[in-house]
Amino acid sequence: MEPLANQIRPISLDGYVGQTHLVGPDKPLRLAIEQGHVFSFVLWGTPGTGKTTLARIYANAINAEFYELSAVSAGKEDIRQIVKTRSIDGRPRVLFLDEIHRFNKAQQDFLLPFVENGELVLIGATTENPSFEVIPALLSRLRVFVLNEFTDDDMAAIIGRTGFELETEAKQWLIEMANGDARQAITMIENTSKLYPEITLETLKETLQSKFLRYDKKGEEHYNVISAFIKSMRASRPNAAMYYLARMLESGEDPKFIARRMVIFASEDIGLAQPTALVVANAVFQAVTTIGMPECIHNLAHGVAYLANAAKDRSATNAIGEAMEDAKKHGNLPVPMKIRNAPTKLMKDIGYGKDEGNDPEGDLMPAKLRGRKYLK
């Protein structure tokens, strides 16, 4: 049976909820859809924010042949087969590539010429920053649209379209649990309806605890496990960190997602205590990107063992946090004259580059912050 999320998916903007910054009156995607503009783009947003729905609405609006692939399982041959397919009456061919960040550089290079010459109109969907995940040559040919998490009102409207009546308390709990992910909310309703004769707050909670929904890598458990993984490394508990790494890998988590968090952790939590941690974490990320699954499991395990056992020092993280607060609080404070660039005679004449003797401590800070210490 077709999933409920697909059954209630709108086919035009008339039924679409949310993302008014993109599809509201006179907004870019609405104009493109209404006027039939043909171009390639990327939809960047968290899970369940309507990326697939928008792609289908757009393809329908330009009367395109619609092909849908997941970068998790698709490869060059899948793209080649689509390109070989004869277009019907010259209609544009839209390739919706879900999780485009899972395509490696070679796969994206292969896709590039078909987008460049217009054989394919590409719509990529990603939960990751396309600046890091899409090669520059391909990204330069795509517009990037950022989708926001659905608001509580958006979620309430979407839940109302499922056809199931929920009491206020149950609906509010579901909205909070889904955290802006419409697909998560719809799936919860669908699975609860299969398990219980009535959807109530209690039956929703029971469904969440059941194996039916126990691990959704795009849902709540995803965030619970990555949090446990980071906290285990932070507490220098390598065995726990290794277990949570295994949990994520077994669930099909993107290894680059894990490696990226390790790079952040190396600077944020280890920092100056063991500067080589950043080198190791970056090497792990590069290995994961180059080698891929399943062999990169060994690189990840190596990196986790190293980072979890490393000494920890958050002084650099705390320092930039305090400095950012001062930058926000005080705005554009004047830079001391002696460290200002003086490329012209006029700038030299008015004091740029001169030591006026008003910085006795020589800390080079703006006068208002003189003596301020970020790194203790």
N, C-alpha and C positions, 0 to 999 in steps of 0.2 A: 504494500500500500504506500502511496506517495506520502512523504513526511508532511506534517501539518504546516511547517514553515513554507514549503513549496506551494501547498494548496492555497494559502492566503496571500501569497506574494503578489503585489500589485503589478499590472502590466503597463501602467502609464503614470505620469506624475500626479494625476488626479487622485490616485489612491496612495501616494507615497507620503510617509510621515517623517518629519525631521529634516535635518541638514538644510535649513532655510538659507544659510549663507551661500549655498551652492545652487539650490533649486527654488528659492523664493522668487518673487517678481523681479525681473530684470537682473537676476544673478546668472553667473557664467554658464553653468550646466543647463539651466532651464532655457536660456537663449539658444545654446547649441542644439538642444533637443527640439525646441520649437521651430528653429530655422533650418534644421537638417544639416548642420555643419559636420563635415567628415574629417576627423582628426584622431590621433592616438593620444592616450592619456593614462595616467596612473591614479588609482584611488587608494589613498593611504589612510588607514584608520584601524582602531582596535576591532577585535572580533564582534560580529553581530551588529554592525552599524549600517548595513544596507549596501555594501559594495557590489555584491552580485546582482541585487535588484536594480541598482542604477545602471549597471552595465547592460542588462537585458532591456531595460526601458530605452536606453540610448540606441541600442542595435535595432530595436523595433521601430523607433522613430525615424531612422534613416533607411528603413526597409532593407536591412543587411541580412546576409546569411550569417548565422551566429554559431560559433564553435567555442566550446568550453573545455579547457584543460586545467589540470592541477600540476603545478611545477614539481610537486612532490614525486609524482609517478611518470610524468610526461618527459619526452626527450626529443632529439632532433628529428627522428623518423616521424613522430606525430605531426610535427610542424610541416615536414616535407609532404606528408599525405594531404594535409589541408591545402597547401599551395598547389598540389597537382590536381585537386578537385576543380572541375570547370565551374566558373561562376555562372549563375543563372541570370540571363538577361543583363549582364554587366553590373549586377548588384555588388556593392562593397562586401567584403568578407571581414567580419569582426572576429578576432581571436581574443577571447577572455581568458587570461592566464592568471589563475588564482595562485596566491603565494609566490609571486614572481621572484621574490628574494631567494627562493630555493633553487632557481636556475643558476648554474655556475657561469663563469666568464665565457667559457667556450660555447655554452648553449646560447648565451645572450649574443655573442658575436655571430653565431649562425642565424639568429632571428633578425639581426639588425638590417641586412639588405632588403628583406621582404617588407619591413616597416618603411625603410627609406624610399623604396621605389613604389610604395603604395599598394603592393599586392595584398598586404594584410593591414587592417586597422587594428592596432593593438590596444587592448584595455588591460592593464596590469592591476592586480589587487595585492596589497601588502599590509602587514601589520608592523613592518620595520621601516626605518627611515630610508627612502629610496636613494638619498644622496650617498649612502654607504653600500647599498645592496644592488643598485642598477649601474651598469658600466656607463661612464660619461657619454660615450658616443650614442648609446641608446637613449639615455636620459635626456640628452639635448633635443631629441625628436619627440619628446613626450611632455604634455602639460601635467602638472601634479596638482591634484585636488585633495585637500585634507578633510577627512570626515570626522566629526566630533562624536563622542559618546552620546547616545540618546538621553534626553532629559527625562525626569520623572513623568512629565506630562506626555512626552512622546511614548514612553513605555506603556503608560496607562491606555493610550489610544491604540497601540499595537495589540496589547492584551485584549482589549475590547473586540478586536477583529477576529479573535480565535473562535468566537461563538460560544465560549464557556462563561458562565456567570460566576464571578468570584466575589466573596464578601470583602468589604473594605480592608479589613485587617490582613486577610490572605493576599490581596492584591498588593498592598504596601510592602509586605514581607517579600513577595516575589520580585518587586521592583528593586528593593534594596539588595537582595541576593544576586540578581542578574547584573547589577552594576553597569547599566547602560548597554548590555548585550541582549538585543532583541531575540536572537536565535536561542540563547540560553533560556530565556523566559518562556518562549513558545515550546521548546523541547520539554521543559519541566511540566508545563500544562499537559502536553500530549502524553508523556509517560505516566503522569499521575492519573490521567483519565483511563489509562490501560490497566493500572494496578488497583484502582479504587473506584467505587460507584459514584463518589462525590469528591469534588475538589475543595478542600478546606485548608486552613493553615496547618492543621495536624497532618493531613495526608501529603501536603507539599513537603513538609519536613521529613516525613517517613520516606518519600521518594528520593529526596536528596541523599539520605543515608543508605539507600539500597544500592546494590551493585549495578542497578540499571543505569545510574548516572555517576558511579563512583569516581571515575577518572575521565574528565573532559579536559584535554590539554589546552583548550581555549577558554576554559571556565575557571571556577573558583579554585579547584584543586591545583591547577597550573600555578597559580600565584602562591598557594600554600607551600608547595614543594620547592619552588625556586627560592622562597623566603627561608625555608628550613635549610636549604643548601648553603645559602650565603651566611646565615647565622652560625651554621656548623663550622664553616671555614673561619669565621670571625672568632669563634670560641676555641680555635685550634683543636677541633675534634675531627681528625681525618677519617675515622671510620664512619661517623655519621654523614660527613660530606660525601664520601664514596657511595654510601647507600642511596642518598637522595639523587646523586648523579645517575646511578643505575635506574632509579624510579623514572626519572625524566627520559632517559634513553629508551627504556622499555615501553614507555607510553608513546614513543614516536616524536618526542620533542626535537625541534630543529637544533642540531649540535652547534650551529653558529650562534644561536640565541644564548646557549650556555657559555660558549667561549667568550662572547662579547661581555657577559656579566663578569667573567673572570678577569678580563682586562680592566674593567672598571674597579673591581675589588682590589687588584694589585696596587693601584694608586690610592684608592679611597681608604683602605684599611691597613695595608702593609706599608705603603709609602716609604719614608726615609729609613725605616728600620731595616729594610732589605731591598734596596733599589733594583736589584736584578730581578725581582718578582715581576716587574712590568715587562722586562725583556722576555722572561719565560712565558708569561701570559700572552704576549703578542705572538710569540713563536707558536703557541698552541692554537691561537686563532688562525694563523696562516696555514698551519698544518691541517686543521679542520677544513678550511676553505679549499685547499689544494687536493686533499686526499678523499674527504667525504666519508660517509658511512659505508661499511661498518668498521673499517680499519682505524678511523680517527678516534674510536673509543679509547685506544691505548694512549693517544696523545692527551685526551681529556683527563684520563685517570692519572697520568704522569703530572699534569699541571695541577690537578686538585690536590694530590699528595703534597706537592711542593708548597702551594699557597696555604694549605691548612696548617702545615708545620712551620711556616715562616713566622718570624717575630712580627708584631703588629705595632703600628705607629700612625695615628690619625692626625698628626700635627699639621701636615700640609693641607689636608681636607678641611680641618678647623680654620686654618689660616685663610684659605680662599673664601670660606664662608663668611668670616668676619670682614674681610676686605670687600666682598660683594655688598654686604650690609652698609658699610661706610660709603661705597660708591653710590648706592641708591639713596642713602640719607643725605649726603652732602652735594651730590651732583658734580658738575665740572669745576672742581677746585683748581686754582691756578697752579701750573707746573712751575717749580723754582727756576729762576732765570738761568742759573748756571748749567742746567741740563736741557735747556731749550735749543733746538736746532736753529742755526743762524746762516742760512744759505745766501742771504742778500746783505748788502752794505747797510740798508735801512734797518734791518733787524739787528745787526751788530751795534749800530749807533744807539738804538733804544734799549740796549742792555742784554739782548739775547746771548747766551753763552758766557756771560760774565759772572764771576763769583762776587756777590755783593756782601758777603760776610754775614748774612742773616740766617745761616744754617749752621750754627756752631757744632751741632752733633753730627753733621754731615750725613744725615739719614736719607736725604734727597726727597723727603715727603713734602707735599703741599704744607704751607705754614699751619693751617688749621689742624692737621693731623701729625704735626711734628712730635716725635717721641712715641708714637703709636706702635705697638708691637703685635704682630700677627703670629709670627713664629716664635714661640716662647723658648 
